Amino acid sequence: MKTLRVAVVGVTGAVGQEMLRILEERNFPVGELKPLASERSRGKKVIFQGEEIPVGVLQRESFKGIDIVLFSAGASVSREFAPCAASSGCVVIDNSSAFRQEEDIPLVVPEVNPHRVRDYKNRFIIANPNCTTIITLVPLKPLHDYGKIKRVVAASYQATSGAGAQAMRELEKQVRFYVEGKELVSSVFPYQIAFNLIPQIDVFLDNGYTKEEMKMVWETRKIMEAPEIRVTATCVRVPVFRAHSVAVNIETERKITQEKARELLSQAPGVQVFDNPERRQYPMPLYVAGKDECFVGRIREDISCENGLNLWIVGDQLRKGAALNAIQIAELLLKENLL
Ligand SMILES: NC(=O)c1ccc[n+]([C@@H]2O[C@H](COP(=O)([O-])OP(=O)(O)OC[C@H]3O[C@@H](n4cnc5c(N)ncnc54)[C@H](OP(=O)(O)O)[C@@H]3O)[C@@H](O)[C@H]2O)c1
C-alpha cells in the first residue's frame, strides 16, 4: 500500500495530540511522521505507533520530502508557514482560521461538501472549518437538503479545550484551588471559568458580534454553498473540559416534522440521534467526549413559527471539530487519488 510522509505542526497541542491518536486509530497510511512544534518543545518527544519520535522545531525548510502537512498551531503560524509548505509540494490541511474565507481555498466538511477537496489544486491548501460550525453543519446538511434552511439561530456552549491544552488545565487548576480555598488566577481566559460562563469567544467586531460568532455565519454559507442562509449566533465558553454543545433553531422553506427530522438524521453520515425524552436521554458533553459522531437530541418542532425546528447538538470539538475532520479530508484526497 502507498504510504505518505506526514508532518503535524502543533503536535504538542490539544489538537495535535488528537491528530496522532486518530492517525493511529484509523490506520492512516503514515510511512513517516514528522512532528513539529515551537522552540519551547525542543527536546520533547511524541509517541506514535509505539515509537518515540523527537519533536522538530518548525522552520521554513521543515517540509522537504513531506506529502501532507496538518497544521494546528494557530492562524499566525499558518499564515507564515502554510504557503512555504504548499510551495515545497505538500498538500496542507489547515485547522486555523487563516485561509477559511479565501475564495480559492476550499473549506471542507466531508459529510457536507466533499466535492470541494478537488479545489485543493488552486493553492495546495484546504481549510478545516471552525469547530462549532462543523459540529452544527453535519446534522443540518440532511435537513437543508430536504427542507432548504432559510435561517439558523444558534447558541453555543463551548468547552475549555476549544481554547487549547493550557485552557483545559486552567479550568482544572481553578476547580482544585477553589476546593482548597486558594485564590484563583485566570491567565488564558479573561475571567474565572470555573463555576462561570463567559459570553465572549475570540475578539469583538464592529457589529457587536464576536469573531467566533461571525465564523459561524461566514463559514455556514461557504460550506453549504448557500449564501442566502441567514445565520445568527451567540457563542459562550462554559466550564466543561471537552465537547461543544449547540442549541440550534432552524426555519425551513418546506416543513420538516419532528418525525421526518428524526428519520433524516438517523440516516445521515456522521450523525447519531440520541433523543428519548421519556427516558431522559439526550446528548451531553461528558458522554460525547471521545466520540466521532455529532449527537442530536431534543428534536422538536418550534411552537413559535410555521416551519421551525429545535435541535440540541453535541460533538467532540477536538475530534470532529478539528483533528478527525482534517484526517477525513486527507482520507478523501487519498480515495480520490489526489495525493
Ligand atoms: N482546540 C480546539 O478544539 C480547536 C478546534 C478547531 C480548531 N482549532 C485550531 O487548532 C489550532 C491549535 O489549537 P490547539 O487547541 O491545539 O492549541 P494548543 O493546545 O495551544 O496548541 C498549540 C500548538 O501550536 C504550537 N505552536 C505555537 N506557536 C508555534 C510556533 N511559532 N511554531 C510552531 N508551533 C507553534 C504549540 O507548540 P509548543 O507546545 O511548542 O508551544 C502547540 O503544539 C488553532 O489554530 C485553533 O484555532 C482548535
The ligand as an ORCA input file, in Angstrom:
! r2SCAN-3c Opt
* xyz 0 1
  N      -8.831     23.212     20.441
  C      -9.827     23.039     19.599
  O     -10.883     22.478     19.940
  C      -9.699     23.505     18.180
  C     -10.742     23.216     17.297
  C     -10.643     23.636     15.967
  C      -9.534     24.346     15.559
  N      -8.544     24.622     16.453
  C      -7.378     25.352     15.968
  O      -6.250     24.492     16.009
  C      -5.081     25.248     16.321
  C      -4.393     24.650     17.549
  O      -5.272     24.685     18.644
  P      -4.981     23.887     19.991
  O      -6.250     23.982     20.738
  O      -4.381     22.560     19.732
  O      -3.892     24.850     20.687
  P      -2.782     24.489     21.805
  O      -3.213     23.351     22.632
  O      -2.482     25.783     22.456
  O      -1.521     24.034     20.919
  C      -0.836     24.921     20.084
  C       0.262     24.172     19.360
  O       0.876     25.066     18.434
  C       2.282     25.061     18.652
  N       2.856     26.365     18.322
  C       2.540     27.560     18.848
  N       3.306     28.530     18.310
  C       4.124     27.927     17.418
  C       5.145     28.366     16.554
  N       5.503     29.654     16.473
  N       5.793     27.444     15.785
  C       5.459     26.149     15.858
  N       4.490     25.650     16.659
  C       3.832     26.537     17.430
  C       2.436     24.735     20.110
  O       3.746     24.244     20.322
  P       4.530     24.435     21.741
  O       3.997     23.343     22.636
  O       5.943     24.208     21.333
  O       4.228     25.797     22.225
  C       1.361     23.648     20.265
  O       1.842     22.436     19.756
  C      -5.563     26.702     16.482
  O      -5.438     27.344     15.232
  C      -7.017     26.558     16.832
  O      -7.778     27.684     16.475
  C      -8.608     24.211     17.751
*
